[in-house]
Amino acid sequence: MGNAVAFDTYAAIKCLKAAGFDEVQAEALSDTIKVAQDAHLDKLATKRDIAESKADILKWVAGMFIGQTALIIGSMFALARLLIGGH
């Protein structure tokens, strides 16, 4: 994912140590956060994914509109034939 923001483990460790964590604790927590972040990046939707979904939805809506219109027009012609032919 090209637009992902990298987790700065160095800054995190520095911050955790300033808050009272020792070196081992700070590194362990920082590594855990990094692994968790990396594991979920592939599940995030991108703008491209959203654009593709929109395009697919528009195609389906347009197709359904055309199909529904054709059905209504066909029904009107069938009804007109029945009414005209019945006289």
C-alpha positions, 0 to 999 in steps of 0.5 A, a space after each residue: 500500500 503506497 499511501 500507508 503511514 509507517 509506524 516510527 518504532 524509534 520515536 515510540 520507544 523514545 516516548 515510552 522510555 520517557 514515560 517510565 518504560 524500560 528499554 525491553 518493555 518499550 521495544 516489546 510494546 513498540 514491536 507489538 504495535 508495529 506487527 498489529 499495524 502491518 497485519 491490518 494494512 491489507 484489509 484497508 480500502 483504498 480510494 481506488 477500491 471505493 472508486 471501483 465499487 462505485 463504478 460497479 454499483 452504477 453499472 448495475 443501477 443503469 442495467 436495472 434501469 434499462 431492464 425495468 424501462 424495457 419491461 414497462 414499455 413491453 408491458 404497455 405495448 402488450 396491453 395496447 395490443 390486447 385492448 386494440 385487438 379486443 375491439 
